[in-house]
Every structure is written in C-alpha cells, then in structure tokens.
Amino acid sequence: MLDGRKVTKMSHTVVVEFPCAEGKGAQFLDALRAALPDTRDFEGCELVETYTHQDDPDKIVLWEKWAAKPNQEAYLNWRAETGMLDLLGPFLAGAPSFIHLDHHADV
C-alpha cells in the first residue's frame, strides 16, 4: 500500500521505434495495418498503438502493453519464425529499437 493506494502489478510496457528508409514510412504503415491484427490477437497482448513522429514521417513508433515481458518475447520469437521481420526489413534504414519500461506508481 502506498499513500492509501493499493499498488498492483502493472502491464509490461514496450516502446518500439522503427527507423524507416527515406520515403518508406507510409508503406511501412500499410504493412503494419496488415500485421497488427495478429499482434493484437497474440496471447498476452493488451494494447498496440501506432504513431508517426511529427517531424519525421519515416519514424514509426509502437506503444505496446503486454500482460508480462515473456508474452512480448514469445511474440517476437513467433514473428521471427514466421518471417515477418524479414518482410519488414526492406522498409527500414536500421534496426528497430525496443525500450522496456518500468512503471513507477509511487511517483
């Protein structure tokens, strides 16, 4: 208990940034439109939101919520096994970055 508030386990939050090649952001979004329904149906996926950087339309960001980190790790393994990561590769200027966040309910 913290200041009268019950602290419970939070979802696992991940921010994924995809640096698309110049002019490829819109095509990458089209690929995500086709792929993300399966992501949202994957065990443990609670939320996936897609954003475009306001100053760089070729920088795509996913805001993900998972029941637990192992769910997100299993999902990434599944995507690698099914070849999805290889399909997205031609759109990218570099490797995606994954930021795993810890929530601080006491702040």
C-alpha positions in Angstrom: 0.0 0.0 0.0 1.3 3.4 -0.9 -0.3 6.6 0.5 -3.5 4.7 0.8 -3.4 3.4 -2.7 -3.1 -0.3 -3.4 -0.2 -0.9 -5.8 -0.8 -3.8 -8.1 1.3 -5.4 -10.8 1.2 -3.3 -14.0 1.3 -4.4 -17.6 4.6 -4.7 -19.3 5.1 -1.6 -21.5 7.3 -1.6 -24.6 8.1 1.3 -27.0 9.3 0.1 -30.4 10.8 2.6 -32.8 11.2 1.7 -36.4 13.6 4.0 -38.4 12.2 3.6 -42.0 14.2 4.4 -45.1 13.5 7.8 -46.6 10.0 7.9 -48.1 9.1 4.4 -46.8 7.1 5.3 -43.7 3.7 5.2 -45.4 4.4 1.8 -47.0 5.6 0.5 -43.6 2.3 1.7 -42.1 0.5 -0.3 -44.7 2.4 -3.4 -43.8 1.6 -2.8 -40.1 -2.1 -2.5 -40.9 -2.0 -6.0 -42.3 0.2 -7.4 -39.5 -1.1 -5.8 -36.3 -4.4 -7.6 -36.1 -2.4 -10.8 -35.5 -0.3 -9.0 -32.9 -3.4 -7.8 -31.0 -4.7 -11.4 -31.0 -1.4 -12.8 -29.7 -1.5 -14.2 -26.1 -0.8 -11.6 -23.6 -1.2 -8.6 -25.9 -3.3 -5.9 -24.2 -2.7 -2.9 -26.5 -0.8 -1.8 -29.5 -0.9 1.8 -30.7 0.9 3.1 -33.7 2.4 6.6 -34.0 4.3 8.6 -36.6 6.9 11.1 -35.4 5.5 14.5 -36.2 8.8 15.8 -37.6 9.8 12.7 -39.4 7.1 10.6 -41.1 9.6 7.8 -41.7 10.0 7.2 -38.0 7.2 4.8 -36.8 6.6 4.1 -33.1 4.6 1.4 -31.5 3.3 1.7 -27.9 2.7 -1.8 -26.6 1.2 -3.2 -23.4 1.7 -6.9 -22.6 0.5 -9.0 -19.7 4.1 -9.8 -19.0 7.6 -9.5 -20.6 7.6 -13.2 -21.6 4.5 -12.7 -23.7 6.2 -10.0 -25.7 9.4 -12.1 -26.0 7.3 -15.1 -27.3 5.6 -12.8 -29.8 8.9 -11.5 -31.1 10.2 -15.1 -31.5 7.0 -16.0 -33.3 7.4 -13.1 -35.7 11.0 -14.1 -36.4 10.0 -17.7 -37.0 7.2 -16.8 -39.4 9.5 -14.5 -41.4 7.6 -11.2 -40.7 10.7 -9.4 -39.5 12.4 -10.3 -42.9 9.4 -8.9 -44.7 9.7 -5.6 -42.9 13.4 -5.3 -43.4 13.4 -3.6 -46.8 11.4 -0.7 -45.4 13.9 0.0 -42.6 17.0 2.2 -42.6 18.3 0.5 -39.4 17.4 -1.9 -36.7 14.3 -1.2 -34.6 14.9 -0.1 -31.0 13.0 -1.7 -28.1 12.6 0.2 -24.9 11.1 -1.9 -22.0 9.6 0.4 -19.4 9.1 0.0 -15.6 6.1 1.9 -14.2 6.6 3.9 -11.0 3.2 4.2 -9.4 4.7 5.9 -6.4 6.0 9.0 -8.4 
